[in-house]
């Protein structure tokens, strides 16, 4: 008799196996459908992002933690007046920052990556390859990508708004200047005029010049009136001109600077000759041209040359030189005069600043000339600074874009 087997194989059920296969297949199809739906949503999201990124009128870019640009849109390329994205991608945004605003990007870098702020906003200034610059509002958002944090930034050109803000500030400053002028600087010359007129009323004989008992006194009073009136007139002229800087927006003109400077200096040659001062103009052999406001640039020269002649003694020298420097046009006005004390130099361009002082020949100063000069230079998107040593002279430098 045969013995029974030690183990029994489970009964083979083909229908159960078929049902299990069908269920697994249905589950896999469901998973595949969900994945396909997620992929479609992802592709749609990417397409939406690319549409917004590529077609937005605002500048967009993605930057790495070291501020390297990874991706840009056409609007940002256009803002910076570049040929294409390759001129930006791979470079640090600091290469396009205005030198005075590098700190803005370092602050953004710190706020996003060091302090882990999810978003940050600032106003800053960028510079194009041709040297022109523009203001922009930057909004940055931190996001994760492949395990790392990147910055997504949006840039809006706000140059027009900033110009309006600056214009309003200058108008406000001009109003403050007028109030300061009325409250302080006009008091003295007007008081002198009133005093002299009161004295003339009290002594009627003084008005009869031929029969006056003290003709020298009459002459003294008249000189005082003339000096006071001249001082008040100069102050009012400077204040009115300061207001016109904002109220009148003249068009720039492409100008031959060699011819312009030669013509402008001609008006000072007689004054320099009368004071025994040598006036020298040095121009490049090839004429330099620039887009300028001729009247305003003329006012710069008038102010700088007037100052130089006021503070240069007889036998001294005043020179004006035009040159090309690092892609900019540089104007240099140098004198061998008294120089400016080091303590006063930071205040030279202030309104009614501490640096205001009388000239060597009795010339009065209004305290507005160099302030106006700086305003005009900034209207030309330029820069002005000085170097000076007491009793060695002063040199003013102006760079124009």
PEVEN-V592281 format. One record per pair of residues at least 12 apart in sequence whose C-alpha atoms are under 8 Angstrom apart, sorted by the first residue. I is the first residue (numbers start at 0). GAP is how many residues later the second one is. Records with the same first field share a line. If there is no record, write none. Layout:
I=GAP ; GAP
This chain:
52=20
53=19 ; 20 ; 21
54=18 ; 19 ; 20
55=19
56=18
57=17 ; 18 ; 96 ; 97 ; 98 ; 99
58=13 ; 14 ; 15 ; 16 ; 17 ; 18 ; 20 ; 95 ; 96 ; 97
59=12 ; 13 ; 15 ; 16 ; 92 ; 93 ; 94 ; 95
60=12 ; 15 ; 91 ; 92 ; 93
61=88 ; 89 ; 90 ; 91
62=87 ; 88 ; 89 ; 90
63=85 ; 86 ; 87
64=44 ; 48 ; 84 ; 85 ; 86
65=26 ; 43
66=25 ; 26 ; 27 ; 42
67=21 ; 22 ; 23 ; 24 ; 25
68=19 ; 20 ; 21 ; 22 ; 23 ; 24
69=19 ; 20
70=14 ; 18
71=13 ; 16 ; 17
72=12
75=79
78=78
79=46 ; 47 ; 48 ; 49
80=47 ; 48
81=47
95=30 ; 31 ; 32
96=28 ; 29 ; 30
97=27 ; 28 ; 29 ; 35
100=23 ; 24
103=18 ; 20
107=12 ; 13 ; 32
111=29 ; 30 ; 39
112=29 ; 36
115=26
116=25
117=23 ; 24 ; 25
118=20 ; 21 ; 22 ; 23
119=19 ; 20 ; 21
120=16 ; 17 ; 18 ; 19
121=15 ; 16 ; 17
122=12 ; 13 ; 14 ; 15
123=12 ; 13 ; 14
130=270
131=269
133=23 ; 24 ; 25
134=22 ; 23 ; 24 ; 27
135=19 ; 20 ; 21 ; 22 ; 23
136=17 ; 18 ; 19 ; 20 ; 21
137=15 ; 16 ; 17 ; 18
138=14 ; 15 ; 16
139=12 ; 13 ; 14
140=12
166=79
169=76
170=72 ; 75
173=65 ; 68 ; 69
176=62 ; 174
177=61
180=54
184=50
185=46 ; 49
187=40
188=39 ; 40 ; 42 ; 43
189=38 ; 39 ; 42
191=32 ; 33 ; 36
192=31 ; 32 ; 35 ; 36
195=25 ; 28 ; 29
205=12
230=133 ; 135
233=132
234=131
237=128 ; 130 ; 131
238=129
241=130
244=131
249=43
250=42
251=39 ; 40 ; 41 ; 42
252=37 ; 38 ; 39 ; 40 ; 41
253=35 ; 36 ; 37 ; 38
254=34 ; 35 ; 36 ; 37 ; 39
255=31 ; 32 ; 33 ; 34
256=30 ; 31 ; 32 ; 33
257=25 ; 26 ; 29 ; 30 ; 31 ; 64
261=19
263=34 ; 37
264=16
267=37
271=37
274=38 ; 39
275=38 ; 39 ; 40
276=32 ; 35 ; 36 ; 37 ; 38 ; 39 ; 40 ; 41
277=37 ; 38 ; 39 ; 40
278=38 ; 39 ; 40
279=37 ; 38 ; 39 ; 40
280=38 ; 39 ; 40
281=37 ; 38 ; 39 ; 40
282=38 ; 39 ; 40
283=38 ; 39
291=88
295=80
296=79 ; 80
298=74
299=73 ; 76 ; 77
302=66 ; 67 ; 70
303=29 ; 66 ; 92
304=13 ; 28
307=26 ; 27 ; 29
309=49 ; 50 ; 51 ; 53
310=26 ; 27 ; 28 ; 48 ; 49
311=23 ; 24 ; 25 ; 26 ; 48 ; 81
312=24 ; 25 ; 47
315=19 ; 20 ; 21
316=18 ; 19 ; 20
317=15 ; 16 ; 17 ; 18
318=13 ; 14 ; 15 ; 16
319=12 ; 13 ; 14
320=12
327=71 ; 72 ; 73
328=70 ; 71 ; 72
329=67 ; 68 ; 69 ; 70
330=66 ; 67 ; 68
331=63 ; 64 ; 65 ; 66
332=62 ; 63 ; 64
333=59 ; 60 ; 61 ; 62
334=58 ; 59 ; 60
335=55 ; 56 ; 57 ; 58
336=54 ; 55 ; 56 ; 57
337=52 ; 53 ; 54 ; 55 ; 56
338=49 ; 50 ; 51 ; 52 ; 53 ; 54 ; 55
339=48 ; 49 ; 50 ; 53 ; 54
340=47 ; 48 ; 49
341=46 ; 47 ; 48
347=22 ; 23
348=21 ; 22 ; 25
349=17 ; 18 ; 20 ; 21
350=16 ; 17 ; 20
351=14 ; 15 ; 16
352=14
376=21 ; 23
379=20 ; 21
380=19 ; 20
381=16 ; 17 ; 18 ; 19
382=15 ; 16 ; 17
383=12 ; 13 ; 14 ; 15
384=12 ; 13
